Amino acid sequence: MTEIHTPTPRDAFDLLMAGNLRFVSGAPEHPNQDATRRTEIAPSQQPFAVLFGCSDSRLAAEIIFDHGLGDLFVVRTAGHVAGAEVLGSVEYGVSVLDAPLVVVLGHDSCGAIAAARAAADGGRVPGGFVRDVVERVTPSVLAARAAGRETADEILAEHIEHTVDLLLERSRVLAERVAAGRLGVVGLSYRLADGSAQLVASRGLDAAVPAAS
């Protein structure tokens, strides 16, 4: 694997997506997963991307993007809902570790989104702290429907984009780096069946979001 020591946001994005392509095609390289890499990064870390994704067990970041130790700074919550701890973790990855890319990773068949859709339709809201997760996802469901976006894929894309914008609205650190051209923030939608990650939102990166089909 060719290492990029000071990647631009675009370099980092291309590196990430190349790994996903290898995973989808069934030809992963499993880079940076040996004892040499473990020893190399023990003193310090320099991940090329911060990945904020859903906690779903099928969304193991280093596997689906075919990378290894020290490559990704990963933060995960159910439904990729973002509280203060998440914002602080993402800011750490960007401001301290100097990662040039932040990725919000959502996926189809997300239980948190399904529960929020059910709640918006008058169904039962889960109890305990799961309720808090559902309540944080519900605004995305309502916003998608208000815009005439009713399908599961459309609501998922809305929630991913909402999370991207929320990170930038709440974090001056991220917003200033994007404005300075030092950071890209993207949203990816992952398909569980085929393993592909599709771009649905892009801020500070010259990457075109495919038109909705």
MARSEMI-797535 format. One line per field, with one value per atom (N, C-alpha, C): y, z negated, x; residue number from 0. Coordinates in pm, 1 decimal, decimal comma, padded with zeros to 6 digits. Example, Ala and Ser with C-alpha at 12.3 -4.5 7.8 and 13.67 -1.06 7.14 Angstrom:
# residues 2
Y -00569,0_-00450,0_-00330,0_-00225,0_-00106,0_00003,0
Z -00780,0_-00780,0_-00780,0_-00708,0_-00714,0_-00787,0
X 01319,0_01230,0_01320,0_01285,0_01367,0_01290,0
resi 0_0_0_1_1_1
***
This chain:
# residues 213
Y -00119,9_00000,0_00124,9_00220,8_00346,4_00441,5_00486,5_00574,5_00719,8_00796,2_00939,7_01006,9_01072,8_01125,6_01256,4_01340,3_01465,6_01476,4_01394,1_01392,6_01517,1_01557,7_01660,4_01594,2_01672,9_01610,7_01518,9_01560,2_01476,9_01349,1_01359,9_01241,1_01140,0_01190,4_01103,7_01036,6_01112,4_01058,0_00948,1_00975,0_00876,1_00749,7_00766,6_00653,1_00567,7_00633,7_00563,3_00485,5_00552,0_00489,4_00378,6_00391,3_00283,6_00157,3_00174,2_00059,4_-00005,0_00076,5_00021,0_-00055,1_-00003,4_-00072,4_-00210,0_-00217,0_-00346,6_-00442,9_-00392,2_-00474,6_-00526,7_-00439,4_-00477,4_-00581,5_-00563,8_-00653,7_-00788,0_-00802,3_-00927,5_-00944,3_-00829,9_-00836,1_-00744,0_-00759,0_-00671,7_-00701,6_-00596,8_-00612,4_-00626,0_-00594,0_-00598,9_-00525,7_-00399,7_-00328,9_-00288,6_-00267,3_-00211,8_-00292,4_-00424,4_-00510,1_-00612,1_-00584,0_-00679,8_-00624,7_-00704,9_-00666,5_-00546,0_-00534,6_-00419,7_-00289,6_-00289,3_-00169,8_-00140,8_-00245,4_-00228,1_-00159,1_-00201,2_-00141,4_00000,6_00022,0_00151,4_00262,6_00230,6_00336,9_00342,2_00254,6_00254,5_00390,5_00465,3_00594,3_00704,3_00698,6_00805,9_00759,0_00833,7_00799,5_00917,7_00886,8_00988,8_00935,9_00918,2_00866,5_00963,8_00910,9_00999,4_01042,4_00982,1_01021,7_00994,2_01079,9_01055,5_00996,4_00881,6_00819,2_00814,4_00885,6_00886,6_00807,8_00688,6_00601,7_00544,5_00473,2_00402,0_00285,4_00249,3_00141,0_00001,9_-00007,8_-00137,4_-00232,4_-00356,1_-00453,6_-00489,3_-00456,3_-00486,9_-00374,1_-00271,7_-00152,1_-00135,8_-00242,1_-00236,5_-00158,5_-00038,4_00057,0_00006,1_-00047,3_-00090,4_-00206,5_-00283,7_-00394,7_-00345,1_-00267,5_-00228,1_-00124,8_-00058,4_00033,2_-00022,5_-00147,3_-00218,2_-00137,3_-00100,2_-00032,8_-00099,0_-00044,0_-00114,5_-00024,5_-00069,3_00001,1_00142,0_00239,5_00375,9_00452,2_00389,8_00457,2_00543,3_00493,9_00562,1_00589,7_00710,0_00746,6_00732,1_00625,8_00586,1_00623,7_00686,4_00722,8_00665,5_00593,8_00530,2_00542,3_00572,5_00571,2_00513,3_00463,8_00414,6_00528,6_00501,4_00603,2_00722,1_00708,4_00818,8_00950,5_00943,7_01064,8_01132,9_01265,5_01340,0_01425,1_01385,6_01466,0_01530,8_01587,7_01659,8_01569,0_01444,9_01352,7_01321,6_01306,8_01281,1_01401,8_01519,8_01640,9_01658,0_01632,8_01643,5_01541,5_01420,3_01315,4_01348,6_01395,9_01432,9_01550,8_01650,5_01764,5_01720,8_01625,5_01575,2_01514,7_01433,8_01372,2_01472,3_01585,3_01688,4_01785,9_01840,5_01948,1_01897,8_01781,1_01726,6_01629,3_01539,8_01439,8_01487,4_01599,4_01665,7_01582,5_01504,1_01429,9_01528,2_01511,8_01605,9_01570,8_01462,2_01418,3_01369,0_01410,7_01356,9_01288,9_01166,8_01089,0_01056,3_01086,0_01040,3_00919,7_00805,1_00680,4_00626,1_00628,1_00566,2_00442,5_00373,3_00250,0_00217,9_00135,2_00093,0_-00003,8_-00023,0_-00110,2_-00070,1_00059,6_00110,5_00103,3_00035,7_00019,8_00150,5_00243,0_00372,0_00452,5_00449,2_00521,8_00455,0_00322,4_00251,4_00284,4_00291,0_00323,8_00467,2_00558,2_00698,0_00712,1_00637,1_00640,8_00589,3_00482,0_00426,2_00524,8_00589,3_00687,0_00805,3_00849,6_00962,2_00927,1_00799,2_00752,8_00719,9_00757,3_00735,8_00605,4_00536,3_00409,9_00427,9_00317,6_00319,5_00368,1_00456,2_00504,5_00417,6_00367,7_00281,7_00353,3_00276,2_00332,9_00346,3_00386,1_00401,6_00504,1_00488,6_00584,1_00559,1_00445,5_00423,9_00530,9_00574,0_00679,5_00805,5_00838,1_00957,1_00945,5_00826,8_00804,7_00826,8_00766,2_00778,4_00924,0_00995,8_01135,6_01222,5_01185,8_01263,7_01233,7_01118,0_01082,6_01134,4_01145,9_01184,0_01313,4_01420,4_01541,7_01517,3_01424,3_01392,4_01327,7_01240,6_01175,9_01280,1_01371,0_01473,9_01569,7_01605,8_01696,8_01632,5_01503,4_01433,2_01429,6_01398,3_01389,6_01526,0_01629,7_01764,8_01805,2_01747,9_01777,1_01678,2_01592,0_01494,9_01374,0_01349,9_01235,3_01127,2_01025,2_00927,6_00790,9_00755,5_00620,4_00604,6_00479,2_00451,5_00509,4_00495,3_00548,3_00700,4_00765,0_00911,2_00961,9_00893,6_00933,8_00909,6_00799,2_00772,9_00883,6_00920,2_01026,0_01157,7_01186,9_01308,9_01306,8_01192,8_01184,7_01197,3_01136,5_01149,0_01294,8_01358,6_01498,2_01588,5_01560,6_01637,4_01627,1_01507,2_01487,9_01563,7_01559,3_01636,2_01783,6_01838,5_01981,2_02013,1_01919,8_01941,1_01952,7_01868,1_01875,1_02012,6_02062,5_02190,6_02309,3_02295,9_02404,4_02415,5_02303,3_02304,5_02315,7_02284,3_02285,9_02394,5_02497,4_02602,9_02547,9_02453,9_02393,1_02332,3_02253,4_02189,2_02291,4_02382,3_02481,1_02567,0_02607,8_02692,6_02616,9_02490,7_02412,1_02386,8_02365,1_02348,7_02478,0_02591,2_02720,7_02749,4_02699,4_02722,3_02621,0_02525,2_02425,1_02314,4_02303,1_02202,8_02077,1_02078,1_01966,3_01944,4_01819,1_01782,0_01703,9_01727,6_01651,9_01590,2_01458,5_01390,8_01296,6_01267,1_01168,9_01052,2_00931,6_00811,1_00721,8_00661,8_00567,2_00427,8_00338,8_00203,3_00104,4_00018,8_-00084,5_-00218,2_-00272,3_-00393,6_-00512,7_-00524,9_-00643,4_-00651,0_-00539,6_-00545,2_-00480,2_-00414,3_-00358,3_-00226,5_-00164,2_-00039,5_00082,1_00184,9_00312,2_00419,9_00486,9_00588,6_00726,3_00822,0_00959,8_01023,7_01080,7_01148,8_01294,0_01333,9_01472,9_01505,7_01627,3_01667,4_01814,8_01845,2_01982,8_02002,4_02099,7_02127,8_02030,2_01955,7_01856,2_01861,6_01859,8_01867,0_01728,8_01672,8_01541,5_01556,7_01508,1_01523,5_01418,4_01463,2_01371,7_01320,6_01189,7_01137,1_01182,8_01207,0_01245,8_01130,2_01162,8_01058,7_00988,8_00856,0_00778,1_00775,1
Z 00000,0_00000,0_00000,0_00085,9_00090,6_-00014,4_-00104,5_-00210,7_-00164,4_-00208,4_-00182,2_-00316,6_-00337,6_-00469,5_-00499,8_-00400,6_-00422,5_-00316,8_-00328,6_-00224,7_-00226,8_-00109,3_-00098,9_-00128,7_-00150,0_-00167,2_-00050,7_00071,1_00187,7_00188,9_00155,0_00145,2_00047,9_-00067,4_-00171,7_-00126,0_-00059,5_-00008,9_00094,1_00186,4_00289,5_00228,1_00126,3_00058,0_-00009,4_-00073,0_-00140,9_-00041,6_00067,2_00163,0_00242,7_00263,6_00330,1_00245,0_00114,1_00024,7_00029,3_00035,8_00045,8_00176,9_00283,9_00412,6_00406,0_00338,4_00321,8_00242,9_00137,1_00054,0_00134,7_00210,7_00290,9_00396,3_00458,2_00566,3_00515,7_00384,4_00328,4_00336,4_00348,9_00357,7_00255,2_00126,8_00025,3_00007,4_-00028,1_-00049,8_-00198,1_-00286,0_-00431,2_-00470,1_-00428,7_-00457,3_-00603,2_-00645,6_-00778,9_-00892,4_-00880,2_-00983,1_-01038,6_-01022,0_-01068,8_-01186,9_-01234,1_-01350,1_-01321,7_-01197,0_-01160,2_-01176,4_-01127,7_-01140,1_-01287,2_-01362,9_-01505,0_-01578,4_-01548,9_-01611,6_-01562,8_-01434,6_-01372,3_-01432,7_-01460,7_-01506,4_-01657,8_-01731,3_-01876,8_-01939,4_-01891,7_-01953,7_-01924,4_-01809,4_-01772,8_-01660,0_-01637,2_-01529,8_-01435,6_-01309,9_-01208,7_-01110,9_-01155,6_-01067,1_-00953,3_-00837,8_-00724,5_-00720,0_-00805,9_-00808,6_-00944,8_-00982,6_-01098,0_-01042,9_-01093,0_-01044,9_-01157,6_-01139,6_-01236,3_-01175,9_-01229,5_-01170,0_-01269,9_-01216,0_-01298,3_-01367,0_-01484,7_-01563,1_-01511,0_-01411,4_-01358,3_-01340,6_-01386,4_-01384,0_-01243,7_-01144,2_-01005,5_-00938,4_-01017,0_-00961,5_-01014,5_-01016,0_-01066,8_-00969,1_-01007,7_-00914,5_-00847,7_-00926,9_-00869,1_-00771,0_-00787,2_-00695,4_-00566,1_-00576,4_-00454,8_-00371,9_-00432,3_-00354,7_-00336,3_-00373,5_-00352,8_-00396,0_-00523,8_-00582,1_-00714,9_-00786,1_-00903,8_-01020,7_-01101,9_-01223,9_-01192,5_-01262,7_-01249,2_-01130,3_-01047,8_-00927,4_-00952,6_-01036,7_-01058,3_-01206,7_-01237,5_-01374,2_-01379,7_-01445,4_-01432,9_-01556,3_-01531,4_-01634,5_-01589,4_-01677,4_-01634,6_-01742,1_-01698,8_-01786,5_-01707,6_-01777,0_-01709,1_-01629,3_-01501,9_-01417,0_-01388,5_-01413,9_-01408,1_-01460,3_-01582,1_-01647,2_-01716,2_-01707,6_-01750,2_-01873,3_-01986,4_-02107,5_-02131,0_-02249,0_-02280,1_-02274,3_-02321,3_-02320,8_-02178,4_-02089,7_-01949,4_-01888,7_-01911,2_-01856,3_-01907,1_-02035,8_-02090,9_-02030,3_-02008,7_-01949,6_-01805,2_-01728,9_-01589,8_-01582,9_-01668,6_-01671,3_-01708,6_-01799,5_-01836,2_-01714,6_-01640,9_-01522,9_-01419,1_-01412,3_-01312,9_-01364,9_-01484,8_-01533,0_-01595,4_-01659,2_-01724,0_-01632,1_-01569,0_-01482,2_-01337,8_-01305,9_-01175,7_-01059,7_-01082,5_-00973,5_-00877,7_-00746,0_-00649,6_-00600,3_-00652,7_-00605,0_-00721,2_-00724,2_-00817,9_-00736,0_-00772,6_-00701,4_-00795,5_-00752,9_-00823,5_-00746,0_-00814,2_-00747,7_-00800,9_-00714,6_-00746,3_-00660,8_-00679,9_-00604,3_-00591,6_-00492,8_-00475,8_-00587,8_-00604,1_-00709,6_-00848,2_-00871,6_-01001,1_-01101,6_-01212,6_-01313,1_-01376,1_-01394,9_-01455,2_-01364,2_-01234,3_-01140,0_-01129,9_-01128,0_-01123,0_-01244,6_-01361,6_-01483,5_-01479,0_-01424,3_-01413,2_-01314,6_-01206,1_-01110,3_-01175,0_-01250,8_-01317,8_-01420,0_-01494,5_-01593,9_-01527,9_-01413,2_-01341,6_-01288,9_-01269,3_-01222,3_-01337,5_-01459,2_-01574,6_-01646,2_-01611,9_-01676,8_-01812,9_-01875,2_-02009,0_-02003,3_-02096,3_-02108,9_-02211,7_-02180,6_-02275,8_-02408,1_-02511,9_-02642,9_-02667,6_-02789,1_-02827,1_-02741,3_-02732,5_-02655,1_-02505,4_-02464,9_-02322,1_-02270,6_-02357,8_-02320,7_-02275,6_-02343,8_-02309,3_-02169,0_-02135,1_-02000,9_-01896,1_-01917,8_-01822,8_-01808,8_-01920,2_-01914,6_-01837,5_-01838,6_-01764,9_-01614,8_-01579,8_-01438,4_-01377,7_-01457,2_-01407,7_-01326,5_-01363,5_-01280,5_-01135,2_-01112,6_-00975,6_-00899,1_-00966,5_-00903,8_-00866,5_-00958,1_-00933,5_-00823,7_-00822,5_-00719,0_-00581,6_-00573,0_-00444,5_-00393,9_-00480,5_-00439,0_-00399,4_-00469,5_-00435,3_-00296,0_-00254,3_-00121,8_-00016,4_-00054,4_00038,8_00061,5_-00031,3_-00019,9_-00116,2_-00062,1_-00145,2_-00152,6_-00053,5_-00052,5_-00160,8_-00192,7_-00295,4_-00256,2_-00129,4_-00084,1_-00092,0_-00059,9_-00065,2_-00208,7_-00299,1_-00440,1_-00496,7_-00458,3_-00500,6_-00452,3_-00325,7_-00270,9_-00344,4_-00377,1_-00452,4_-00589,6_-00656,0_-00789,5_-00784,2_-00685,4_-00670,3_-00643,3_-00551,5_-00519,6_-00639,9_-00713,4_-00834,4_-00934,3_-00948,1_-01041,0_-00994,8_-00865,4_-00810,3_-00843,6_-00817,3_-00842,8_-00991,1_-01073,6_-01217,8_-01270,9_-01222,7_-01265,6_-01233,9_-01115,2_-01073,8_-01143,1_-01172,2_-01241,2_-01386,8_-01450,7_-01593,8_-01623,4_-01526,0_-01550,4_-01468,7_-01536,7_-01468,5_-01415,1_-01488,3_-01444,9_-01305,8_-01287,0_-01158,2_-01050,5_-01082,5_-00983,7_-00934,4_-01026,0_-00985,7_-00897,9_-00927,0_-00844,2_-00705,3_-00697,7_-00566,8_-00486,7_-00551,4_-00483,5_-00434,6_-00506,7_-00469,7_-00367,3_-00329,9_-00232,9_-00289,8_-00422,7_-00487,7_-00528,7_-00511,0_-00556,9_-00462,5_-00435,5_-00366,5_-00460,7_-00453,1_-00533,1_-00435,9_-00436,3_-00341,2_-00413,5_-00348,5_-00397,7_-00301,1_-00352,4_-00270,4_-00315,9_-00219,7_-00246,8_-00207,3_-00303,9_-00284,0_-00259,2_-00159,8_-00127,4_-00186,5_-00276,2_-00346,6_-00253,0_-00151,9_-00067,3_00022,2_00083,9_00177,9_00124,1_00007,9_-00054,3_00000,8_00087,7_00150,6_00068,4_00072,9_00005,3_00111,1_00107,3_00208,0_00144,7_00214,0_00165,8_00174,1_00061,9_00060,8_00015,8_-00039,1_-00082,3_-00081,8_-00041,8_-00034,7_-00069,3_-00163,2_-00202,2_-00201,7_-00126,9_-00123,0_-00039,9_00045,5_00128,6_00268,5_00370,4_00507,7_00558,3_00490,6_00529,0_00557,4_00673,3_00715,1_00649,5_00594,4_00536,2_00648,8_00667,2_00774,8_00758,0_00872,0_00867,8_00816,1_00740,9_00688,5_00804,0_00794,9_00902,1_00881,5
X 00083,9_00000,0_00087,3_00054,5_00127,0_00071,0_00154,2_00107,9_00110,4_00013,8_00008,7_00028,3_00141,3_00174,2_00100,7_00078,7_00005,9_-00103,9_-00206,8_-00309,7_-00396,8_-00442,0_-00543,9_-00678,5_-00784,4_-00916,1_-00953,0_-00919,1_-00950,9_-00867,5_-00739,3_-00653,7_-00714,3_-00755,7_-00810,1_-00939,1_-01023,1_-01149,4_-01123,2_-01032,6_-01000,5_-00940,8_-00856,8_-00796,0_-00902,6_-00998,0_-01106,1_-01191,6_-01232,4_-01322,4_-01254,0_-01123,3_-01049,7_-01053,7_-01045,3_-01054,9_-01192,0_-01297,5_-01431,6_-01450,4_-01392,7_-01402,1_-01334,8_-01220,7_-01154,5_-01242,3_-01305,6_-01392,9_-01511,0_-01575,0_-01692,1_-01654,5_-01537,7_-01496,4_-01443,6_-01431,1_-01382,8_-01233,2_-01161,4_-01015,8_-00950,2_-00986,4_-00925,7_-00777,3_-00701,8_-00558,3_-00522,8_-00616,7_-00594,8_-00465,5_-00450,6_-00325,4_-00313,6_-00190,7_-00162,2_-00224,4_-00219,0_-00277,8_-00178,2_-00049,1_00050,3_00130,5_00224,5_00304,5_00392,4_00439,5_00523,2_00445,1_00321,5_00237,8_00206,7_00179,9_00148,5_00263,7_00384,6_00502,1_00525,1_00503,6_00528,0_00443,1_00316,9_00226,4_00211,0_00278,8_00266,4_00298,1_00398,6_00429,8_00328,0_00262,0_00168,6_00078,1_-00027,3_-00120,5_-00140,1_-00164,5_-00191,1_-00295,7_-00419,2_-00523,6_-00552,7_-00588,4_-00616,8_-00762,7_-00847,4_-00988,8_-01049,4_-01144,4_-01231,0_-01359,9_-01399,5_-01521,5_-01623,5_-01733,7_-01842,7_-01957,8_-01981,0_-02081,6_-02178,8_-02275,9_-02372,5_-02303,2_-02349,5_-02290,1_-02324,0_-02407,1_-02450,6_-02332,0_-02348,3_-02237,9_-02192,0_-02272,8_-02237,3_-02159,7_-02125,7_-02061,5_-01919,1_-01842,6_-01705,2_-01617,3_-01580,3_-01519,3_-01392,4_-01298,6_-01171,5_-01189,2_-01295,2_-01321,0_-01384,2_-01490,6_-01563,2_-01487,2_-01388,3_-01303,9_-01162,6_-01140,9_-01015,4_-00893,8_-00893,4_-00777,9_-00744,0_-00646,6_-00598,7_-00567,1_-00473,4_-00437,0_-00385,2_-00439,7_-00391,0_-00443,9_-00528,7_-00577,3_-00701,2_-00790,8_-00918,3_-00939,6_-00985,0_-01023,2_-01174,9_-01223,1_-01362,7_-01444,0_-01558,6_-01655,8_-01790,2_-01858,9_-01984,0_-02091,9_-02213,2_-02330,4_-02447,4_-02547,0_-02666,8_-02729,9_-02757,8_-02819,7_-02730,8_-02601,3_-02503,4_-02562,4_-02617,0_-02666,5_-02548,1_-02544,8_-02426,2_-02453,4_-02396,1_-02399,6_-02264,2_-02247,4_-02123,5_-02001,1_-02016,1_-01902,3_-01857,6_-01953,8_-01920,6_-01849,9_-01904,1_-01843,1_-01700,6_-01680,0_-01546,2_-01451,3_-01499,8_-01416,4_-01380,6_-01478,5_-01452,3_-01355,4_-01376,9_-01285,2_-01144,1_-01131,0_-00998,1_-00928,3_-01002,4_-00944,7_-00898,7_-00968,3_-00935,0_-00829,9_-00851,0_-00764,0_-00634,3_-00637,9_-00517,9_-00444,2_-00519,7_-00458,4_-00444,8_-00507,6_-00493,9_-00547,8_-00651,9_-00714,7_-00782,2_-00764,5_-00820,0_-00960,4_-01016,7_-01147,9_-01232,4_-01360,0_-01457,7_-01566,7_-01599,0_-01699,6_-01814,4_-01936,8_-02056,8_-02107,6_-02114,8_-02151,2_-02282,9_-02384,6_-02513,0_-02533,2_-02644,3_-02665,3_-02813,1_-02845,5_-02983,7_-03022,3_-03151,5_-03206,1_-03157,7_-03146,4_-03101,4_-03216,3_-03193,4_-03297,6_-03340,9_-03246,5_-03280,5_-03372,7_-03344,3_-03429,6_-03565,9_-03569,5_-03697,2_-03782,3_-03719,9_-03794,3_-03845,3_-03764,4_-03807,1_-03922,4_-03916,6_-04028,0_-04156,4_-04145,0_-04262,0_-04318,4_-04229,5_-04273,7_-04342,9_-04289,5_-04350,3_-04488,4_-04513,3_-04643,8_-04738,1_-04697,7_-04784,3_-04762,3_-04655,8_-04626,5_-04561,9_-04532,8_-04473,8_-04329,6_-04294,8_-04157,8_-04085,7_-03966,6_-03894,9_-03869,6_-03848,3_-03819,8_-03671,2_-03636,5_-03497,0_-03425,0_-03293,9_-03215,1_-03225,2_-03282,7_-03307,9_-03404,7_-03493,5_-03589,0_-03515,2_-03406,0_-03329,9_-03271,1_-03222,5_-03168,9_-03278,0_-03393,4_-03504,2_-03548,4_-03556,0_-03599,0_-03500,2_-03371,3_-03271,7_-03273,6_-03326,1_-03335,7_-03465,9_-03569,8_-03702,8_-03705,1_-03630,3_-03632,9_-03591,4_-03500,9_-03460,4_-03574,9_-03648,7_-03764,2_-03868,5_-03896,7_-03997,8_-03953,5_-03825,7_-03774,6_-03781,9_-03747,6_-03754,1_-03897,8_-03990,0_-04130,1_-04185,7_-04143,1_-04188,7_-04141,6_-04028,9_-03974,4_-04023,7_-04118,2_-04172,1_-04084,1_-03991,7_-03900,3_-03949,1_-04012,1_-04082,6_-04015,5_-03932,2_-03876,4_-03769,8_-03739,6_-03638,8_-03503,1_-03465,1_-03336,1_-03332,1_-03443,1_-03448,0_-03439,4_-03506,9_-03501,5_-03362,1_-03300,1_-03162,6_-03069,6_-03079,6_-02993,9_-03016,1_-03141,3_-03173,2_-03106,1_-03111,0_-03052,4_-02900,0_-02838,3_-02693,2_-02656,2_-02726,4_-02695,6_-02722,3_-02828,4_-02858,3_-02743,1_-02686,6_-02575,7_-02451,6_-02422,8_-02310,0_-02324,6_-02442,2_-02464,2_-02463,3_-02513,3_-02512,4_-02370,3_-02280,7_-02140,4_-02081,4_-02109,9_-02052,4_-02119,0_-02246,6_-02317,6_-02273,6_-02247,0_-02215,7_-02066,6_-01983,1_-01838,8_-01769,8_-01724,2_-01648,8_-01516,8_-01457,4_-01331,1_-01346,3_-01451,8_-01473,6_-01508,9_-01597,7_-01641,8_-01526,3_-01439,4_-01327,2_-01228,8_-01208,1_-01115,8_-01173,9_-01303,1_-01366,6_-01353,7_-01381,2_-01372,1_-01230,7_-01131,1_-00991,6_-00940,1_-01024,4_-00983,8_-00897,4_-00894,5_-00809,4_-00885,2_-01017,7_-01099,7_-01216,9_-01244,7_-01366,5_-01455,5_-01586,3_-01683,2_-01782,9_-01791,8_-01879,4_-01973,9_-02084,8_-02179,4_-02187,2_-02176,2_-02181,8_-02296,0_-02362,8_-02470,4_-02422,6_-02419,2_-02366,2_-02478,9_-02459,9_-02558,1_-02511,6_-02589,3_-02549,1_-02531,5_-02615,0_-02612,2_-02489,2_-02452,4_-02339,4_-02211,9_-02219,7_-02100,1_-02052,1_-02130,9_-02086,2_-02126,0_-02041,9_-02068,5_-02087,3_-02200,9_-02233,6_-02233,5_-02174,3_-02169,3_-02307,7_-02354,5_-02484,0_-02474,2_-02360,2_-02342,5_-02194,4_-02161,6_-02020,7_-02008,0_-01918,8_-01890,2_-01738,3_-01690,7_-01548,0_-01468,5_-01535,5_-01468,1_-01528,1_-01443,0_-01490,8_-01531,5_-01629,6_-01681,8_-01830,5_-01873,1_-02012,4_-02100,1_-02209,8_-02307,5_-02397,5_-02409,3_-02494,1_-02637,6_-02703,9_-02844,9_-02927,4_-03031,3_-03120,5_-03189,5_-03195,9_-03260,4_-03410,0
resi 0_0_0_1_1_1_2_2_2_3_3_3_4_4_4_5_5_5_6_6_6_7_7_7_8_8_8_9_9_9_10_10_10_11_11_11_12_12_12_13_13_13_14_14_14_15_15_15_16_16_16_17_17_17_18_18_18_19_19_19_20_20_20_21_21_21_22_22_22_23_23_23_24_24_24_25_25_25_26_26_26_27_27_27_28_28_28_29_29_29_30_30_30_31_31_31_32_32_32_33_33_33_34_34_34_35_35_35_36_36_36_37_37_37_38_38_38_39_39_39_40_40_40_41_41_41_42_42_42_43_43_43_44_44_44_45_45_45_46_46_46_47_47_47_48_48_48_49_49_49_50_50_50_51_51_51_52_52_52_53_53_53_54_54_54_55_55_55_56_56_56_57_57_57_58_58_58_59_59_59_60_60_60_61_61_61_62_62_62_63_63_63_64_64_64_65_65_65_66_66_66_67_67_67_68_68_68_69_69_69_70_70_70_71_71_71_72_72_72_73_73_73_74_74_74_75_75_75_76_76_76_77_77_77_78_78_78_79_79_79_80_80_80_81_81_81_82_82_82_83_83_83_84_84_84_85_85_85_86_86_86_87_87_87_88_88_88_89_89_89_90_90_90_91_91_91_92_92_92_93_93_93_94_94_94_95_95_95_96_96_96_97_97_97_98_98_98_99_99_99_100_100_100_101_101_101_102_102_102_103_103_103_104_104_104_105_105_105_106_106_106_107_107_107_108_108_108_109_109_109_110_110_110_111_111_111_112_112_112_113_113_113_114_114_114_115_115_115_116_116_116_117_117_117_118_118_118_119_119_119_120_120_120_121_121_121_122_122_122_123_123_123_124_124_124_125_125_125_126_126_126_127_127_127_128_128_128_129_129_129_130_130_130_131_131_131_132_132_132_133_133_133_134_134_134_135_135_135_136_136_136_137_137_137_138_138_138_139_139_139_140_140_140_141_141_141_142_142_142_143_143_143_144_144_144_145_145_145_146_146_146_147_147_147_148_148_148_149_149_149_150_150_150_151_151_151_152_152_152_153_153_153_154_154_154_155_155_155_156_156_156_157_157_157_158_158_158_159_159_159_160_160_160_161_161_161_162_162_162_163_163_163_164_164_164_165_165_165_166_166_166_167_167_167_168_168_168_169_169_169_170_170_170_171_171_171_172_172_172_173_173_173_174_174_174_175_175_175_176_176_176_177_177_177_178_178_178_179_179_179_180_180_180_181_181_181_182_182_182_183_183_183_184_184_184_185_185_185_186_186_186_187_187_187_188_188_188_189_189_189_190_190_190_191_191_191_192_192_192_193_193_193_194_194_194_195_195_195_196_196_196_197_197_197_198_198_198_199_199_199_200_200_200_201_201_201_202_202_202_203_203_203_204_204_204_205_205_205_206_206_206_207_207_207_208_208_208_209_209_209_210_210_210_211_211_211_212_212_212
***
